Amino acid sequence: MSRRTDLALLLLLSLLWGASYALIRVAVETIPPLTLVAVRVTIATVLLQLVMARQSAALPRSPLIWRRFAIQAAMNGILPFSLIAWGEQRIDSGLAGVLNSTTPIFAFLFARIWTRGEPASLRQLGGTLLGLAGIVAIVGPGALGAGLSGEVPAQAAIVAATLCYAVAVLFGRNFAGLPAIVPAAGSTAVSALVMVPAALLIDRPWTLPLPSTESILALVILGTCSTAGAFVVYFRLLGSLGSIGTASVAYLRAAVSVAIGILFLGELPGWQTAGGLVLVLIGVAAMTLPATRHPFRFRSILAKVPPPVV
């Protein structure tokens, strides 16, 4: 793909995932988190399987590939989807999007740990520190003293989901060479196999009140656009931009999530969230955008980040 196409797909992915936080916030008002995730990944699985059938494609039978599907499902679906849905019962969608926008920072740190390649530049280290400072600013300096009360556990859940996404974006390089729809369909299928029984056992959805029309509509859009469609774009970008480049969608996603929260949900971020967002965006941009004096340095960094050994 051309660089222009990559950027267009990156923008599309930021819109699909940026909108997901508002959709989740609406859906969890009347749908429990585990049931929400189970239906979300089931919708995505059915759609992706139909597309594969139309393309006369099939999922691979290799046990190794399915083990990789399982790891990707855990890190890019089961755990983060559940954590975010639970967290958004307690915090605004815009705040969730901002906290989740630090994925490139953790992906960069994990890449350094796994690959131990060339030393990080001062710009990258500075970006990492700014991004982490943004998280501290958002959570608030009094969070440690507040203990496990108020919004702190929900914020911690979103950060934990961010760590999962960072692992997933690096691990996703193991699917290089496969059509983008294959790992998307395989990982969502595994997610559905895990989450549907979990929701039936824990939530017992047949005993719950009927969800609202708004929640059902939000869940359908979440499963079709922000999961099935977004995953195809995501794995396609992993093949062209690499792991760190694809992770950079997070800083665009943060701005989208905040804007949608303000426009459609009436969420007004406080000064801590706004200040933290600025720090996060500057930090992520410093880590992912190419330096002016070395226009090809960014591509060389991406080329030297191999997939983790599993």
RAQUIGI-V63789 format. One record per helix or strand of 3 or more residues. SS is the DSSP state (alpha for helix, beta for strand). FROM is the first residue (numbers start at 1). TO is the last residue. If there is no record, write none. Layout:
SS_FROM_TO ; SS_FROM_TO
//
This chain:
alpha_3_27 ; alpha_33_54 ; alpha_63_87 ; alpha_93_100 ; alpha_103_115 ; alpha_122_139 ; alpha_143_146 ; alpha_152_175 ; alpha_180_202 ; alpha_205_207 ; alpha_213_247 ; alpha_249_265 ; alpha_271_288 ; alpha_297_303
//
